[in-house]
Amino acid sequence: MSRVAAYQNFRERLLSGELSPGQFVTQKELAELAGVPIATAREAIQKLEHESLLKVHPQRGIQVADITTRFIREAFGLRKMLEMQAVRSFAEPGNELEVTQLMNKTMQVLESARTSVPDEVLETAVDVDWEMHDKIIDHIDNGLLTEVYQVNAARLRLIKVSNRMSHQRAIEALGEHMTILEHCRNGDGNSAATALSEHIDIAMNRALQGK
């Protein structure tokens, strides 16, 4: 397994919930979990520590990022800083078709979530939720900004490992997305940014409350 593949493997396992936030593991245990040599594991661990997903404690071991109040506030605060300006750009003329396509997809999943068995649509709802945020950032077409966003997105996903989105919250979140996208389609970037800020604050407060 290459270094890049080992890193991706570690990252996916962290975000899948196989390792719990705050859990301590050894370098050997991580290497065995990912099926890689310790030398390869060491490089992946260094990168994940740089991204604040792991913390190496001398003499104690390696700790999966602990989901503290500060960790939550910083991750959601960074998301807001990155996306507030990006959504204003997304609302500019010329993007109506892309916004409308995303609205149609979101509405389709929202209607399914309202009428279907929760487990059947929850995963799709989560994917659509992420898709809007990803598209807003991708629209900026700035590689450095996208890299920062992706690193922070991993932190947000780790937060959600212990704070899974409920069926009702999925419905509420997609409804909030529809409001944001409606403002974008109307070319109202300021209103889109306000709605996005409220959406992120709701998600942060639920994470702080463990909901």
Secondary structure as UniProt FT lines:
FT   HELIX           3..16
FT   TURN            21..22
FT   STRAND          24..25
FT   HELIX           27..34
FT   HELIX           38..50
FT   TURN            51..52
FT   STRAND          54..57
FT   TURN            58..60
FT   STRAND          61..64
FT   HELIX           69..90
FT   TURN            93..94
FT   HELIX           96..115
FT   HELIX           118..138
FT   TURN            139..140
FT   HELIX           143..161
FT   HELIX           167..185
FT   TURN            186..187
FT   HELIX           189..208
FT   TURN            209..210
//
